[in-house]
Amino acid sequence: MGSGEKGEKSQIIYAKEAELINDKENRYFKLYNGQLIKTEGNQINFINFDSINFSLSKFGTKSTTYPKIQEVNITLLLSCLIHKFKNEIDKFSHPDLGCTSNSIKNIKQEFLKRVYMPFYIPLIALITCLLILRSKENKDYEFFKLFIFFLVFFIIVLSEISLRYSSVNIYGLFFYLIFPIILFFTIYIYLIMHFKYKIKL
């Protein structure tokens, strides 16, 4: 340790193990198997300990806590995204949402999940309607039913993956928005054409 100015005090604590204790009266670290080094002027004292309590009550926090994004009102999410679009993100201020460059990705994902994810539900419902194309008496009915199951599973997984990429670049966003619409109308038109053909027969 270097020498300090006369009257200058400092202390350093080393410990092999530590435990954060929170109770109604106090908040502190319980330190085990360590050493306390105290300096006062040119004097240095070493104190070994088996356990010691280090109170945190005198330390304030500079961090700001916000509710989880999943708990924030959707209008706040939209407002944050509008500020980002206008390059005015620094002007956004609300106690319930930290709208920053670091959090904007998660905010985009949460907004799309609430607004657009429900559109995948009609798609999944329409896919399951494909089961009516096979009769239970058909030999391949069980295989077709299994195929529909894996197709629905694939759509759900793809929706989650594309949701993550939707906040990364415009291509991910475009795919996330367009894919369910194209697939929905493709299956819908196929079903219409199929039943029209059946009626003609």
Sine and cosine of phi, psi and omega as CSV:
sin_phi,cos_phi,sin_psi,cos_psi,sin_omega,cos_omega
0.00,0.00,0.65,-0.76,0.05,-1.00
-0.99,0.17,0.32,-0.95,0.00,-1.00
-0.97,0.24,0.53,-0.85,0.00,-1.00
-0.92,-0.39,0.07,-1.00,0.04,-1.00
-0.94,0.34,0.38,-0.92,-0.01,-1.00
-0.89,0.46,0.80,-0.60,0.02,-1.00
1.00,0.05,-0.13,0.99,-0.01,-1.00
-0.97,0.25,0.74,-0.67,-0.04,-1.00
-0.87,-0.49,0.58,-0.81,0.11,-0.99
-0.34,-0.94,0.30,-0.95,0.05,-1.00
-0.54,-0.84,0.54,-0.84,0.03,-1.00
-0.79,-0.62,0.70,-0.72,-0.01,-1.00
-0.87,-0.50,0.79,-0.61,0.14,-0.99
-0.92,-0.38,0.65,-0.76,0.05,-1.00
-0.52,-0.85,0.59,-0.81,0.02,-1.00
-0.98,0.22,-0.53,0.85,0.00,-1.00
-0.69,-0.72,0.46,-0.89,0.01,-1.00
-0.55,-0.84,0.52,-0.85,0.01,-1.00
-0.67,-0.74,0.79,-0.62,0.02,-1.00
-1.00,0.07,0.85,-0.53,-0.02,-1.00
-0.95,-0.32,0.80,-0.59,0.08,-1.00
-0.85,-0.53,0.85,-0.52,0.14,-0.99
-0.67,-0.74,-0.02,-1.00,-0.10,-1.00
-0.91,0.41,-0.48,0.88,-0.11,-0.99
-0.99,-0.15,-0.46,0.89,-0.14,-0.99
-0.45,-0.89,0.31,-0.95,0.07,-1.00
-0.68,-0.74,0.86,-0.50,-0.10,-0.99
-0.42,-0.91,0.29,-0.96,0.14,-0.99
-1.00,-0.07,0.74,-0.68,0.15,-0.99
-0.98,-0.19,0.91,-0.40,-0.09,-1.00
-0.97,-0.22,0.61,-0.79,-0.05,-1.00
-0.81,-0.59,0.60,-0.80,0.13,-0.99
0.78,0.63,0.94,0.33,-0.04,-1.00
-0.57,-0.82,-0.27,-0.96,-0.04,-1.00
-0.59,-0.81,0.70,-0.72,0.05,-1.00
-0.96,-0.27,0.83,-0.56,0.00,-1.00
-0.93,-0.36,0.90,-0.43,0.00,-1.00
-0.95,-0.33,0.72,-0.70,0.07,-1.00
-0.84,-0.54,0.69,-0.72,0.07,-1.00
-0.61,-0.79,0.97,-0.24,-0.10,-1.00
0.92,0.40,-0.84,-0.55,0.02,-1.00
-1.00,-0.09,0.02,1.00,-0.04,-1.00
-1.00,-0.08,0.68,-0.73,0.03,-1.00
-0.80,-0.60,0.81,-0.59,0.01,-1.00
-0.89,-0.46,0.70,-0.72,0.04,-1.00
-0.94,-0.35,0.80,-0.60,0.01,-1.00
-0.81,-0.59,0.90,-0.44,0.07,-1.00
-1.00,0.08,0.56,-0.83,0.01,-1.00
-0.59,-0.81,0.47,-0.88,0.11,-0.99
-1.00,0.05,-0.62,0.78,0.08,-1.00
-0.42,-0.91,0.55,-0.84,0.00,-1.00
-0.45,-0.89,0.53,-0.85,0.03,-1.00
-0.99,-0.17,0.76,-0.65,0.01,-1.00
-0.90,-0.44,0.96,-0.27,-0.09,-1.00
-0.95,0.31,0.62,-0.78,0.03,-1.00
-0.95,-0.33,0.09,1.00,-0.09,-1.00
-0.91,0.42,-0.45,0.90,-0.03,-1.00
-1.00,0.08,-0.09,1.00,-0.01,-1.00
-0.98,-0.18,0.82,-0.57,0.07,-1.00
-1.00,0.04,0.14,-0.99,0.03,-1.00
-0.89,-0.45,0.65,-0.76,0.03,-1.00
-0.99,-0.16,-0.01,1.00,-0.02,-1.00
-0.99,0.14,0.51,-0.86,0.05,-1.00
-0.95,-0.32,0.78,-0.62,-0.02,-1.00
-0.99,-0.17,0.62,-0.78,0.03,-1.00
-0.79,-0.62,0.41,-0.91,0.13,-0.99
-0.89,0.46,0.33,-0.94,0.07,-1.00
-0.87,0.49,0.54,-0.84,-0.02,-1.00
-0.85,0.53,-0.55,0.83,0.00,-1.00
-0.90,0.43,-0.33,0.94,-0.04,-1.00
-0.99,-0.14,-0.08,1.00,-0.07,-1.00
-0.99,0.12,0.61,-0.79,0.04,-1.00
-0.86,0.51,0.62,-0.78,-0.08,-1.00
-0.91,0.42,-0.46,0.89,0.03,-1.00
-0.91,0.41,-0.53,0.85,0.06,-1.00
-0.94,0.35,-0.64,0.77,0.05,-1.00
-0.88,0.48,-0.69,0.72,0.01,-1.00
-0.90,0.43,-0.66,0.76,0.02,-1.00
-0.88,0.47,-0.66,0.75,0.04,-1.00
-0.89,0.47,-0.69,0.72,-0.01,-1.00
-0.91,0.41,-0.58,0.81,0.05,-1.00
-0.91,0.41,-0.68,0.73,0.05,-1.00
-0.89,0.46,-0.62,0.79,0.04,-1.00
-0.91,0.42,-0.68,0.74,-0.01,-1.00
-0.89,0.46,-0.58,0.82,0.00,-1.00
-1.00,0.06,0.04,1.00,-0.07,-1.00
0.86,0.51,0.60,0.80,0.01,-1.00
-0.84,-0.55,0.55,0.84,-0.07,-1.00
-0.88,0.47,-0.46,0.89,0.01,-1.00
-0.93,0.36,-0.34,0.94,-0.02,-1.00
-1.00,0.08,-0.20,0.98,0.00,-1.00
-0.98,0.17,0.77,-0.64,0.02,-1.00
-0.52,-0.85,0.85,-0.53,0.05,-1.00
-0.43,-0.90,0.67,-0.75,-0.06,-1.00
-0.92,0.39,-0.29,0.96,-0.05,-1.00
-0.99,-0.15,-0.08,1.00,-0.05,-1.00
-0.51,-0.86,0.81,-0.58,0.10,-0.99
-1.00,-0.04,0.99,-0.11,-0.04,-1.00
-1.00,-0.03,0.99,-0.11,-0.03,-1.00
-0.75,-0.66,0.14,-0.99,0.03,-1.00
-0.89,0.46,-0.48,0.88,-0.01,-1.00
-0.98,0.22,-0.48,0.87,-0.08,-1.00
-0.98,-0.17,-0.14,0.99,-0.11,-0.99
-0.89,0.46,-0.54,0.84,0.00,-1.00
-0.89,0.45,-0.74,0.67,0.01,-1.00
-0.92,0.40,-0.56,0.83,0.02,-1.00
-0.92,0.39,-0.66,0.75,0.06,-1.00
-0.87,0.49,-0.71,0.70,-0.01,-1.00
-0.88,0.47,-0.69,0.72,-0.01,-1.00
-0.91,0.41,-0.63,0.78,0.01,-1.00
-0.90,0.43,-0.72,0.69,0.01,-1.00
-0.91,0.41,-0.59,0.80,0.01,-1.00
-0.88,0.47,-0.66,0.75,-0.03,-1.00
-0.97,0.24,-0.63,0.78,-0.12,-0.99
-1.00,0.07,-0.68,0.73,-0.18,-0.98
-0.96,-0.28,-0.45,0.89,-0.02,-1.00
-0.83,0.56,-0.59,0.80,0.04,-1.00
-0.85,0.52,-0.37,0.93,0.02,-1.00
-0.93,0.37,-0.30,0.95,0.05,-1.00
-0.97,0.25,-0.34,0.94,-0.02,-1.00
-0.91,0.42,-0.76,0.65,0.07,-1.00
-0.87,0.50,-0.55,0.83,0.03,-1.00
-0.89,0.45,-0.73,0.68,0.01,-1.00
-0.90,0.44,-0.64,0.77,0.03,-1.00
-0.89,0.46,-0.65,0.76,0.00,-1.00
-0.93,0.38,-0.61,0.80,0.03,-1.00
-0.89,0.46,-0.66,0.75,0.02,-1.00
-0.91,0.41,-0.43,0.90,0.05,-1.00
-0.92,0.40,-0.28,0.96,0.03,-1.00
-0.90,0.43,-0.29,0.96,0.02,-1.00
-0.89,0.46,-0.42,0.91,-0.02,-1.00
-0.95,0.32,-0.17,0.99,0.03,-1.00
-0.97,0.24,-0.25,0.97,0.01,-1.00
-0.85,-0.52,0.68,-0.73,0.09,-1.00
-1.00,0.08,0.48,-0.88,0.01,-1.00
-0.90,0.43,-0.34,0.94,0.02,-1.00
-0.98,0.20,-0.29,0.96,0.01,-1.00
-0.90,0.43,0.59,-0.81,-0.02,-1.00
-0.91,0.41,-0.55,0.83,-0.06,-1.00
-1.00,-0.07,0.27,0.96,-0.04,-1.00
-0.89,0.46,-0.71,0.70,-0.01,-1.00
-0.89,0.45,-0.65,0.76,0.03,-1.00
-0.90,0.43,-0.67,0.74,0.00,-1.00
-0.91,0.41,-0.63,0.78,0.04,-1.00
-0.89,0.46,-0.65,0.76,0.05,-1.00
-0.91,0.41,-0.61,0.79,0.04,-1.00
-0.88,0.47,-0.68,0.73,0.03,-1.00
-0.89,0.45,-0.65,0.76,0.02,-1.00
-0.87,0.50,-0.76,0.65,-0.02,-1.00
-0.93,0.37,-0.51,0.86,0.06,-1.00
-0.91,0.41,-0.70,0.72,0.05,-1.00
-0.89,0.46,-0.68,0.73,0.03,-1.00
-0.87,0.49,-0.68,0.74,0.02,-1.00
-0.89,0.46,-0.66,0.75,0.01,-1.00
-0.90,0.44,-0.66,0.75,0.00,-1.00
-0.90,0.43,-0.72,0.70,0.01,-1.00
-0.90,0.44,-0.68,0.73,-0.01,-1.00
-0.90,0.44,-0.58,0.81,0.02,-1.00
-0.91,0.42,-0.62,0.78,0.03,-1.00
-0.93,0.36,-0.66,0.75,0.00,-1.00
-0.92,0.40,-0.72,0.69,-0.02,-1.00
-0.92,0.39,-0.47,0.88,0.07,-1.00
-0.88,0.47,-0.65,0.76,0.01,-1.00
-0.92,0.40,-0.67,0.75,-0.01,-1.00
-0.97,0.24,-0.30,0.96,-0.02,-1.00
-0.90,0.44,-0.42,0.91,0.00,-1.00
-1.00,-0.10,0.01,1.00,-0.04,-1.00
-1.00,-0.03,-0.74,0.67,-0.01,-1.00
-0.50,-0.87,0.14,-0.99,-0.08,-1.00
-0.93,0.38,-0.51,0.86,0.00,-1.00
-0.93,0.37,-0.65,0.76,0.06,-1.00
-0.90,0.44,-0.65,0.76,0.03,-1.00
-0.91,0.42,-0.69,0.73,-0.01,-1.00
-0.88,0.47,-0.70,0.71,0.01,-1.00
-0.89,0.45,-0.70,0.71,-0.03,-1.00
-0.88,0.48,-0.60,0.80,-0.04,-1.00
-0.99,0.14,-0.62,0.79,-0.14,-0.99
-1.00,0.04,-0.59,0.80,-0.11,-0.99
-0.81,0.59,-0.79,0.62,-0.03,-1.00
-0.90,0.43,-0.53,0.85,0.00,-1.00
-0.93,0.37,-0.74,0.67,0.00,-1.00
-0.88,0.48,-0.72,0.69,-0.03,-1.00
-0.91,0.41,-0.63,0.78,0.00,-1.00
-0.87,0.49,-0.77,0.63,-0.05,-1.00
-0.95,0.32,-0.48,0.88,0.08,-1.00
-0.90,0.44,-0.75,0.67,0.01,-1.00
-0.92,0.39,-0.65,0.76,-0.01,-1.00
-0.88,0.47,-0.73,0.68,0.01,-1.00
-0.91,0.42,-0.62,0.79,0.03,-1.00
-0.88,0.48,-0.69,0.72,0.02,-1.00
-0.90,0.44,-0.68,0.74,0.02,-1.00
-0.88,0.48,-0.73,0.68,-0.01,-1.00
-0.90,0.43,-0.62,0.79,-0.01,-1.00
-0.89,0.45,-0.72,0.69,-0.04,-1.00
-0.96,0.28,-0.51,0.86,0.09,-1.00
-0.90,0.43,-0.64,0.77,0.02,-1.00
-0.91,0.41,-0.64,0.77,0.02,-1.00
-0.89,0.45,-0.64,0.76,-0.01,-1.00
-0.91,0.42,-0.65,0.76,0.01,-1.00
-0.89,0.46,-0.58,0.81,0.03,-1.00
-0.95,0.32,0.00,0.00,0.00,0.00
